[in-house]
Amino acid sequence: MSRAADVGRKMSTARYDANVRSVASVRRQIITVHLGQCGTQIGTKFWDLVAHEHSLDKNGHVIDGQDNENVIMDTLFDEAIEMIHGAKSTYFPRAVFMDLEPTVINDVMTSASKNFYEPARMVRTSNETGGNFARVRGAMGGELINIGCEAIRAVVEECDLPDGALMIRGAAGGAGGGIAPEICAFLRSYLNYVYVNEVVPSNLLPAAPTESYNYILATNLVMPQADLIIKYDNFKVMNMIQRICGPDYEPTWNSLNHQIVQSFANLTSERFKHPGCRACAGSELTANLQVFPSFKHITPAMGPISASMNVSHNHIWKPELLLGMSFANENNFLDVDSEGKIFAMTTTFRGNFDFNEVYGAVQRILGRASKFSPRFVAWTQPIKLSLITTPISMPKHFFPPWEPQMLFRMTNESGIKTHYLEWLDKYCQLLNRGAFQASYTKEGMDLAEFQDAFENIKTVCSDYGRAVDGFLFEEDAEDGSTE
């Protein structure tokens, strides 16, 4: 049994059952988990955005005179009553931050927002990972996993009706890659779903020679534990920002993180209750793919991504134009084969849209006359539609600016296999030469794990290629193979 599952057994089932009320009276609640330096930095930007949309200040108090009637506080926040200050409510994020190195989390706890976060949910140790995936998977990560799972257990017990978890991590990092499988296993023991959002390394912007090892090994281990794996490429995000601001603009880490959290926050859209809202949950991406359990790999996109010198940021966009933009490669957060087939797709329109106009645009995209219809497989109804009429808002320090009308799209498509095949090629180049293997094996990893990771990711690529016509399991039944 994993360390995470062992910790999970300590949870009081009686207390959990006593806290669960009827679904009709309680809104389901979401927990977020932020792993490593990448997950922590993106996580703080996400909570800056959510706090702004919920009219909360840096201390978790509702800003005087601000209207937060269009949001459901309980979806993402825990509430505490300060009896000393006239029973004033204080809201703090239902989030757990975890890192082996204390620096980044300490920076958060000494920032202007230090009172916004619950200190018991900021978990860190004093270890140096060196970006080594195997070192974190060994004894070094055990302490962090145990403490982190206890913190998550406490958060779950305080929920009336816990639903699912959103995780954000760096896929090729030490902490983010090494402890994510154990944390996901723990979360799945008590929640309905776990969606892993990860920043993946870029082929065009390498940061370390062992990135391919870390990425393939980390992906292989987290796949069985996650319901969805949603991918963001920093290099693609950089290109998005430069398209908006011009090629001379130098993107900062803050601007990259601000761009990513726009899409990440879309997964929590059920917190809005403005009339006309219909949140599109991640389950919409898996409903039609139950017969393909390995198809968990999601490509996000958004629109518009337009040059500021060509189109003003207050332009009114037609739904069909936004849909067409979202299919362009430059609007995707991950570089995939644009000729790949789409198995499932969610579209969330945010802003002042007319539902009938949006619905008509979606139907025309699927029509035979549309140039985009060949992108969809013929054996399922691939598009799920969501409309959030709550006006878009963001903190003043966020960059780049949001448009008043936006589209967020997530797809499960066969084009993802080109992304994995490129990284498998780099992985095999190192593997065949035995490069850097000693630094992994001395931390307790077996050489067989390298081969298993290669075979499993290769099988995913093969499955995506064979499922385009919906005959994956029919072919297996005929030839008796399971590859």
N, C-alpha and C positions, 0 to 999 in steps of 0.2 A: 504494500500500500504506500502511496506517495506521502511525502511529509505534509502536503496541503490537505489531503484527505484525512490524515491522522489528526491534524489540528481541528478539522471540521467536525469530527465526531464529538468534540467537547461542547458543541453548541446545544443549548437547552431546547429540546424539541417541545417540551411542555410550554415554555415561555413563548416560543415562536407561535405555536398554535393559538395561545391565548390572545396574542396581539392581532391575529388575522381577523378582519371584519368582513362584512359582505362586500362583494365587488361593486354593488350598486352604490354604496355610500362612500367608498374610499377609492381614490385614484391610485393606480399602480405606480410604484416608485422605482427610480433608476439610481444605480450606484456607478460612480466613475472611479477607475483605478489608473494611476499615472506612474509608469515605471521608468526609472533611469533619468538621466539628464534631459533627454529629448522629451519624454513623457511629462516631466515636471514643467519644463518651460512652455510647452504647448498647453498643458493643463491650466497654468495660471492665466494664460491669455483667454482660454475658453471660459474660465470663471469670471474674468473681467467682463467679457461680453454678456454672459448670462446675468450677472449682477446688474449690469446696466439695463438689460431688457426687463428685469424684475424690479427696477427702481430701488436698488439697494446701494448704500454707501460702503466705504471701505471697512466699516465696522459691522456690517451685516444688518443695519437698521434701515427700514423703509424711509426714503428721503421725504421730508415734509413737503406736502403739496403735489407729490408725484402720484400718478395713477398707475396702479398695477392690477386693475380689475380684469385685464385680458389674459392674465397668466395664472397658472396653478402653482403656488409656491411649493406645495408638498411633493411635487414630482421630483425635484432635484435637491430640495433643501430640508434640513432638520430645523425645528423651531425650538427656541428656549425662551422662557419668560423671565425677565429681570425684575424681581419683586421690589428691589430697592428703588428702581427708577419708574415707579408708577406702572408696573406690569407691562413695560414696553417689550415688544417681541424682538428677538435677535435671531437672524437666520444664518446658518453656516452650511457650507457645501457638504453634500453627502458624497465625499470623495476621500480616497486614501492615496497618499503620495509615498513612493518607495524608491530608495536608491542606496547602493552600497557605499557611495561616497557622500559625505555630509554637506559638501560645499553648496550645491545648488539649492537644496531644501533649506539650508541655513540662511541663504540669501532671501528666500521667500519669507522666512520667519522673522527677519529683521527689516523687511520692507514696510512700506506704508500700509499694506494690506495684511499685516501680521495678525490682527485681531479678527480677520474675516475667516481664518481657517482654524479648525479644531486641532490643537497641538498633538493630541493622542493619535491623530490620523496622519501625522507627518513622520514617517518611519525611515530612519537611516542608520547606517552603521559607519565604521571608520576603516573601511578596507579600500584597497586600490585594485581595480579589475584589470587595468592595462588593456582594455578592450578585448580580453580573452574570454570567449564564450565558455570554454571548458572550465576555466577557473571559477566562474560564477556557478556553473552546474555542480561543482564539487562542494566541499565543506564550507567554502567562503559564503555561498549564497544561502546555506541552510538556516543561519541565524536570522537573516532578513526575511526569508519565507515564513518562518515560524511567527515572528513578531508581526509581520504584515498580515498573515491570515487571522491572527487574533484581533487585529484592528478591524479587518473586514467583517469578522464575525460579530463584533460589537455593533457595527453599522447596520448589518442585516437584522439583528435582534431589535434594534430601535425602530425598524420600519413596520408599518401596519400591514402593508401588502407588497413586499419586495418582488419586483418583476424581473429585471435583467441588469446586466452590467456592460458598460462601455470601457474598454481599455485602450490606452494610447501608449505607444512605445517606439523606440528606435529598433528596427528589425535586425540591424547588424551590430548593435552595441553589446556591451558586456552585460549590464544589469537587465536591460530591456529584453535581450534575447535569451538570457540564461534562466531567469526566474519566471518568465511568463507562462510556461506550460504548467508549473505547479500552482500558480495563482489561478489560472483558468480552471484547473481541475477542482480546486476548492470552490470557486464561484459556481461552477456547474452543479455542485452538490446541493445547492439551495436556491438557485435562480432558474428562470425559464430559458434564459439565453445569455450568451457572452459574445459580444462583438469586439474583435481586436482591430483597432485602427493603428496602422504602423507606417512609419516613415522608412522607405526602403532606400538602399544605396543606389547611386546612379552609375551606369556604365561610363558615362561621359565625364563624371566628376568623382573619381575614386578618392577615398579618404585614407584607406589602409590596405596593404597587400593581402590581408586575411579576410577582407570583407565577404568574398564569395563563400569561404568556409562558414563564417558566422551566420550569413544570411540563409544559406541552404539548410544548415543544421538546425537553426532556430525555427525556420518555417516547417521543417519536417516534424519537429516535436510539438509545435503548437496546433498543427492541423487537426489532430483528433480531439482536441479540447475546445476549440472555438467553433461557434456556429457560423460566423462570417469573418473574413479577413479582408479589411478595407485598406487599400494601399495608396500612399502618397509619395511622390518622388520630389525631393527638394529641387533638383535641376529643372523639372517641369514647372514647379511653382515659381522659380526664379524667372523662367521665360514668360509666364503669365504676367508677372509684375512688370517686367520690362516692356511687354506689349502695351500695358496701360500707361506707363510713365515714360516710355522711350528708352532706346538702347543705352543711353548715357547714364541712366539711373543705376546706382549701385544698391541692390537689395540688401537689407540688413536681416539678421536673424529674427528680429521682431516683426518685420514686414512679412517674412516667410511664414512665421507662426500665425500671424493675423489672417493670412489667406487660407491656411489649412483649417483653422477653427471655424470658418464660415461653413464649410461642408460638414465638419465633425458635429457642430451644433445642430445641424439639420436632423440628426438622428434623435434629438430630444424634442422634436416639434410637437409632441403630444402635450407639452406643458402649456400650450396656448389654448384658450377657450373662447376666442372671439367668434361671433356667429359666422357660420360658413366655413369654419376650419375643419379639415379632415387630415389628421396626421398619417403619414405613410411610414409605418415601422419597418425595421429590417426584415421582419418575418415575411413581408411581401416578396422579398427576393428568394425566399426558400420554399414558398408554398407549392410552386409548380416543379420543384427540383428534388423532391424527396427520393426519387428513384436514382438520383445521382448524388450520393452523400459526399463525394469528394469535391463537389462544385461549390466552394465556399469563398472563392477569390473574386473580390469586387473592385471594379474600376470606377471611381467617382469622377464627376465632371460638373462644371457650373457655367453659367452664362448670365449676362454677357461678359466677355473678356475683350474689351474694346480699347483702342488707343484714345487717350484723353484728348489728343489734339484733333481727332477726327469727329468724335461724337461726344456731346456734352453728357455729364454724369446724371442729368435729370431727364434723359430721353425716355419717352414712353415706348415700351417694346411690345410688339405683338407676340402672343404665345407661340405661334407657328415659327416665327423668326428665332425666338429663343431656343425652341426645340432643335431647329436646324443648326444653330450655333453649337449646341451641346454635342453634336456628332463630330465636330471638327477636332482633329488631333490636338490642336493647340489649346483646346478647352478641357482636355483630360488631365487629371492629376498624375497619370501614369502612362508611359509610352507603350501602347499595345498595337497589334496588327489591326489597322482600320478596316480590313476586309473580313475580319472575323465575324461569326454569327452571334447574335444576342439571344440568350436563353430567357433572361428575366431582366426587367428594368423598372425602376421606380422614378417618378418625376414629381418633384415638389415645387410648385409655383408659390412664390412669396411676394405679396404686394397686392395692389388694387387690380385684381383680375376679375373678369366675368366668368363664372363657371361654365356657361354654355359655350363661350368662345374658346375656353381652354379645352373642354371636352371635344369640341369640333376639330381643334388643331391636332389633338392626339389621334383622332380617328383618321384624319387626312394623312398623317405620317404613316399610318399602317396600311393605307389604301394602295391598291395596285399601281395607281398613277404616280405615287410618291417615289422619289429617287432613293429614299431611305428604306423602303419596304424590303428590299433584298437583304438588308442587314439582319432581319429577324428570322428565326427558325419557324417552320410552318406547323409544328406540332403542339404549340401552346399559345395562349394569349399573353404576350410578354410584358405589356405595359400596365403598371399600377399608377393611378393618378392621385395626387394629393394637392390640396389648395389651402394655403394659410393666408388669410386676409389681414392678419395683424400687421400693421405697418413695420417696415424694417427700420431698425435703429441700431446705433453702435456708439461706443465711447469716442470721445473727441480725439484721443491719441491713436486710434486705430488707423492703419494704412495698409493697403490702398482703400479708397472710399467705396462704400456700397452703393449700388444703384437702388432706386426706389422700387424697381421690379426685378426679380431675379428668378432663375431656375436652377435647382440642384438635381442632379441626375446620378443614379448609381446603377451599374449594369453588371450582370454576370454573363460574360461572353468568352467565346473560344479564343479571341485574340490575346488573352492573357498568357497563352502557352508560349508565344514568342518572347515575352518577358522572361519566363522561367528558362526557356532553352538558351537564351543568351547567358544567363547566370550559371546554368549547368555547364556550359562550355568553359567559362572561366574556372569553375569549380574543378572540372576534370583536368584542366591544364596544371593546376597545383597538385591535385591528387596523384596524377600519373608520375609526377616528379618527386613525390613525397615531401613537398615543400611545407615547412612550418608544422609538420605533423608532430614532431617531438614536443612542441610547446602545448599540444593538446593531450597527447597520450600521458605525459608526466602528471597531468591534472586528473587522471583517472578515466579518460575516454578510451574506448576500444576502437581499433581500426575498422571493425565491422560496422560501427555506427556511421562511418563515412559512406560506406557502400550502401547501407540501408537508406540513408537520406537521399542518395543519388537515385536509387531505384524507385523510391516513393514519389519523388517529384517528377521523375520521368513518366511514371504511371499516370499522374495527374494530367500531364501534357497530352499523353496518348488518349486518355478518356475524353478530354475536351475536343480533340480532333475527331474522334469516332462518334460522338454524341450529336453532331450537327444535324443528322437526319433522324435522331431519336432511336437508333438501332443498337445502342451500346450493349444492352443486356441480351437482346435477341441474338447478336453475333456470338456472345459468350456461350449462350445455350447451344448454339449449333456446333461450334468447334470445341466446346468443353474447356476452353482456356479461361484464365482469370487475369491475364496481364493487363 
